Amino acid sequence: MNINFSKNGGLIPCVVQDARTQVVLMLAYMNEEAYLTSIREQRLTFYSRSRQRLWTKGETSGNFLKLVEFKLDCDQDTLLAKAIPAGPVCHTGSDTCFNERNIAPGLQFLEDVITERRLNPKEGSYTNKLLNAGINKIAQKVGEEAVELVIESKDQNDELFLNEAADLMYHYLVLLQAKGKNLNDVVTVLQKRHG
């Protein structure tokens, strides 16, 4: 990357974005040393203008930002850092420094919850109960929910219809997880069909 550190006294802005959710987490500054340290350590390191020193995000809280990739803007003087946060990013305890929740858009948030349950089982979790029951039980539940959605679609009760649609979508995402697939895999197939 041909980054222009010659502007602004050797500091460039770095916008940090969650690589999974695409939510903007924070803005900080980097000098060349912070940039190189971030690449070497695979954790985002910045230059503190107030303390006049390098600091690694999370060095006191433990909420590090794992570097996924850097992108350089068209003027070569601003970085976009895509990262995975280990917890809340803001020193106030907020998910972001802009006081926004860091949740994925669309169905990604639900898929993230299901993935979290699969990787870190939680006692009493319905998702874990389903995953432990196996493919046959999960597929059966998808079929049941599909039938219930069809039945509700024939009536005029929007609340019941939407609840059944939500149940079907949830069970469908659990089935994808159980098969080792995700929503992006399905989207890729759909894009190929229309590409």
PALUMVEX-219132 format. One record per residue (C-alpha): residue in one letter; y, x, z negated. Coordinates in steps of 0.05 Angstrom, whole numbers, padded with zeros to 5 digits. Each point is the difference from the previous one (the first is absolute). Example, Ala and Ser with C-alpha at 12.3 -4.5 7.8 and 13.67 -1.06 7.14 Angstrom:
aa=a | y=-00090 | x=00246 | z=-00156
aa=s | y=00069 | x=00027 | z=00013
END
This chain:
aa=m | y=00000 | x=00000 | z=00000
aa=n | y=00068 | x=00027 | z=00019
aa=i | y=00041 | x=-00025 | z=-00060
aa=n | y=00074 | x=00014 | z=-00001
aa=f | y=00014 | x=00023 | z=-00071
aa=s | y=00067 | x=00030 | z=00020
aa=k | y=00039 | x=-00064 | z=-00014
aa=n | y=00025 | x=-00024 | z=-00068
aa=g | y=-00011 | x=00066 | z=-00035
aa=g | y=-00073 | x=00005 | z=00017
aa=l | y=-00019 | x=-00069 | z=-00026
aa=i | y=-00028 | x=-00057 | z=00042
aa=p | y=-00014 | x=-00071 | z=-00022
aa=c | y=-00073 | x=-00020 | z=-00006
aa=v | y=-00018 | x=-00074 | z=00001
aa=v | y=-00067 | x=-00012 | z=-00034
aa=q | y=-00043 | x=-00057 | z=00025
aa=d | y=-00067 | x=-00023 | z=-00027
aa=a | y=-00050 | x=00019 | z=00055
aa=r | y=-00043 | x=-00062 | z=-00014
aa=t | y=00051 | x=-00055 | z=-00012
aa=q | y=00059 | x=00028 | z=00041
aa=v | y=00047 | x=-00017 | z=-00058
aa=v | y=00058 | x=00049 | z=-00009
aa=l | y=-00009 | x=00032 | z=-00068
aa=m | y=00059 | x=00046 | z=-00010
aa=l | y=00050 | x=00048 | z=00030
aa=a | y=00007 | x=00073 | z=-00022
aa=y | y=00022 | x=00066 | z=00029
aa=m | y=-00039 | x=00060 | z=00023
aa=n | y=00017 | x=00071 | z=00016
aa=e | y=-00047 | x=00044 | z=00040
aa=e | y=-00036 | x=00024 | z=-00062
aa=a | y=-00013 | x=-00071 | z=-00024
aa=y | y=-00027 | x=-00019 | z=00069
aa=l | y=-00047 | x=00060 | z=00003
aa=t | y=-00023 | x=-00012 | z=-00072
aa=s | y=-00015 | x=-00073 | z=00016
aa=i | y=-00043 | x=00021 | z=00059
aa=r | y=-00036 | x=00054 | z=-00040
aa=e | y=-00012 | x=-00043 | z=-00062
aa=q | y=-00010 | x=-00067 | z=00037
aa=r | y=00046 | x=-00031 | z=-00052
aa=l | y=00073 | x=-00016 | z=00014
aa=t | y=00049 | x=00050 | z=-00029
aa=f | y=00075 | x=-00009 | z=00006
aa=y | y=00063 | x=00038 | z=-00017
aa=s | y=00039 | x=-00030 | z=-00058
aa=r | y=00075 | x=00004 | z=00015
aa=s | y=00018 | x=-00013 | z=-00073
aa=r | y=-00049 | x=00051 | z=-00030
aa=q | y=00006 | x=00049 | z=00058
aa=r | y=-00075 | x=00012 | z=00003
aa=l | y=-00064 | x=-00023 | z=00032
aa=w | y=-00037 | x=-00058 | z=-00032
aa=t | y=-00066 | x=-00031 | z=00017
aa=k | y=00001 | x=-00076 | z=-00004
aa=g | y=-00046 | x=-00019 | z=-00057
aa=e | y=00003 | x=00066 | z=-00037
aa=t | y=00018 | x=-00036 | z=-00065
aa=s | y=-00028 | x=-00070 | z=00012
aa=g | y=-00064 | x=00019 | z=00037
aa=n | y=00020 | x=-00048 | z=00055
aa=f | y=-00005 | x=00050 | z=00056
aa=l | y=00011 | x=-00015 | z=00074
aa=k | y=-00058 | x=00024 | z=00042
aa=l | y=00026 | x=00023 | z=00067
aa=v | y=-00033 | x=-00032 | z=00061
aa=e | y=00049 | x=00023 | z=00054
aa=f | y=00071 | x=00017 | z=00017
aa=k | y=00040 | x=-00030 | z=00058
aa=l | y=00065 | x=00031 | z=00024
aa=d | y=00058 | x=-00042 | z=00026
aa=c | y=00032 | x=00008 | z=00068
aa=d | y=00056 | x=00045 | z=-00027
aa=q | y=-00050 | x=00044 | z=-00035
aa=d | y=00037 | x=-00005 | z=-00066
aa=t | y=-00035 | x=-00057 | z=-00037
aa=l | y=-00073 | x=-00005 | z=-00021
aa=l | y=-00044 | x=-00061 | z=-00010
aa=a | y=-00055 | x=00017 | z=-00049
aa=k | y=-00060 | x=-00046 | z=00001
aa=a | y=-00035 | x=00006 | z=-00066
aa=i | y=-00048 | x=-00035 | z=-00048
aa=p | y=00030 | x=-00011 | z=-00069
aa=a | y=-00042 | x=00010 | z=-00063
aa=g | y=00040 | x=-00053 | z=-00037
aa=p | y=00071 | x=-00027 | z=-00005
aa=v | y=00049 | x=00045 | z=00036
aa=c | y=00066 | x=-00015 | z=-00036
aa=h | y=00016 | x=00032 | z=-00067
aa=t | y=00015 | x=-00071 | z=-00024
aa=g | y=-00073 | x=-00019 | z=00010
aa=s | y=00014 | x=-00041 | z=00063
aa=d | y=-00047 | x=00008 | z=00059
aa=t | y=00058 | x=00025 | z=00042
aa=c | y=00069 | x=00028 | z=-00013
aa=f | y=00027 | x=-00063 | z=00034
aa=n | y=-00032 | x=-00045 | z=-00052
aa=e | y=-00049 | x=-00030 | z=00049
aa=r | y=-00074 | x=-00013 | z=-00010
aa=n | y=-00044 | x=00047 | z=00040
aa=i | y=-00048 | x=-00049 | z=00030
aa=a | y=-00028 | x=-00002 | z=00070
aa=p | y=00025 | x=-00052 | z=00049
aa=g | y=-00044 | x=-00056 | z=00024
aa=l | y=-00073 | x=00001 | z=-00018
aa=q | y=00001 | x=00075 | z=-00014
aa=f | y=00018 | x=-00015 | z=-00073
aa=l | y=-00064 | x=-00040 | z=-00010
aa=e | y=-00042 | x=00051 | z=00036
aa=d | y=00030 | x=00053 | z=-00046
aa=v | y=-00020 | x=-00041 | z=-00061
aa=i | y=-00072 | x=-00008 | z=00026
aa=t | y=-00004 | x=00075 | z=00016
aa=e | y=00025 | x=00017 | z=-00070
aa=r | y=-00054 | x=-00045 | z=-00031
aa=r | y=-00054 | x=00032 | z=00044
aa=l | y=00022 | x=00071 | z=-00019
aa=n | y=00016 | x=-00016 | z=-00073
aa=p | y=-00043 | x=-00059 | z=-00023
aa=k | y=00031 | x=-00045 | z=-00052
aa=e | y=-00043 | x=-00038 | z=-00050
aa=g | y=00002 | x=-00075 | z=00013
aa=s | y=00028 | x=00009 | z=00071
aa=y | y=-00023 | x=-00053 | z=00049
aa=t | y=00010 | x=00051 | z=00056
aa=n | y=-00048 | x=00049 | z=-00034
aa=k | y=-00050 | x=-00056 | z=-00012
aa=l | y=00001 | x=-00016 | z=00074
aa=l | y=-00005 | x=00072 | z=00022
aa=n | y=-00058 | x=00012 | z=-00048
aa=a | y=-00036 | x=-00062 | z=00027
aa=g | y=-00005 | x=00031 | z=00069
aa=i | y=00013 | x=-00017 | z=00073
aa=n | y=-00043 | x=-00063 | z=00002
aa=k | y=00036 | x=-00033 | z=-00058
aa=i | y=00069 | x=00020 | z=00026
aa=a | y=-00017 | x=-00025 | z=00071
aa=q | y=-00025 | x=-00065 | z=-00030
aa=k | y=00067 | x=-00009 | z=-00037
aa=v | y=00038 | x=00013 | z=00064
aa=g | y=-00041 | x=-00055 | z=00034
aa=e | y=00011 | x=-00049 | z=-00058
aa=e | y=00075 | x=00013 | z=-00001
aa=a | y=00004 | x=-00009 | z=00076
aa=v | y=-00034 | x=-00068 | z=-00005
aa=e | y=00046 | x=-00021 | z=-00057
aa=l | y=00060 | x=00020 | z=00042
aa=v | y=-00024 | x=-00041 | z=00059
aa=i | y=-00010 | x=-00060 | z=-00045
aa=e | y=00070 | x=00007 | z=-00031
aa=s | y=00031 | x=00009 | z=00069
aa=k | y=-00020 | x=-00072 | z=00018
aa=d | y=00040 | x=-00028 | z=-00059
aa=q | y=00074 | x=-00001 | z=-00012
aa=n | y=00002 | x=00038 | z=-00066
aa=d | y=00037 | x=00065 | z=00017
aa=e | y=-00010 | x=00029 | z=-00069
aa=l | y=-00076 | x=-00006 | z=00003
aa=f | y=-00001 | x=00025 | z=00072
aa=l | y=00041 | x=00062 | z=-00017
aa=n | y=-00043 | x=00014 | z=-00062
aa=e | y=-00063 | x=-00002 | z=00042
aa=a | y=00032 | x=00044 | z=00052
aa=a | y=00018 | x=00050 | z=-00055
aa=d | y=-00072 | x=-00002 | z=-00027
aa=l | y=-00028 | x=00013 | z=00070
aa=m | y=00047 | x=00058 | z=00012
aa=y | y=-00016 | x=00032 | z=-00067
aa=h | y=-00076 | x=-00005 | z=00010
aa=y | y=00008 | x=00026 | z=00071
aa=l | y=00036 | x=00062 | z=-00026
aa=v | y=-00054 | x=00011 | z=-00052
aa=l | y=-00052 | x=-00004 | z=00055
aa=l | y=00038 | x=00052 | z=00041
aa=q | y=00001 | x=00046 | z=-00061
aa=a | y=-00074 | x=-00010 | z=-00012
aa=k | y=-00013 | x=00021 | z=00072
aa=g | y=00044 | x=00062 | z=-00008
aa=k | y=00054 | x=-00028 | z=00046
aa=n | y=00071 | x=-00022 | z=-00009
aa=l | y=00052 | x=-00045 | z=00031
aa=n | y=00028 | x=00056 | z=00044
aa=d | y=-00069 | x=00007 | z=00032
aa=v | y=00004 | x=-00073 | z=00020
aa=v | y=00072 | x=00007 | z=00024
aa=t | y=-00021 | x=00059 | z=00044
aa=v | y=-00053 | x=-00044 | z=00034
aa=l | y=00052 | x=-00055 | z=00011
aa=q | y=00050 | x=00050 | z=00028
aa=k | y=-00052 | x=00027 | z=00049
aa=r | y=-00014 | x=-00070 | z=00024
aa=h | y=00074 | x=-00011 | z=00016
aa=g | y=00019 | x=00071 | z=00021
END
